[in-house]
Amino acid sequence: MAEGEQLRETGSGRPYEVFHTDCPARDVVDHVTSRWGVWVLISLRNTDLRFYELRESIRGISEKMLAQTLRALVQDDLVWRKVEPTTPPQVTYGLTEFGRDVGEPLTELFDRITERLSPTKPATGAVSP
């Protein structure tokens, strides 16, 4: 194995070369750590949400980016998607077991960061107590 090369055995006995651009594990990491992937996984950590509930919980995400992010995470088996045959269709998303496993350290990271941040500064012009 070359210096800096990371190999992991797959279930089929073939190694994943995680630093190689063609490695499928790398695609999953890219989806999870994308601008919106982390926020989708964190938003779904405690409850299943419908599309519009997810959009409301993740400030700043467009419908297009949410749809693309969800599509990738569903394809990676991190998120499941359930469509109710209503008019209009109700689509609900939740974390798979794999998604919970991957999302847990992300949630811990998020919690550690938010615990260490200083309290928000008062708005400009606000009077301090």
Disulfide bonds with the S-S distance in Angstrom:
none
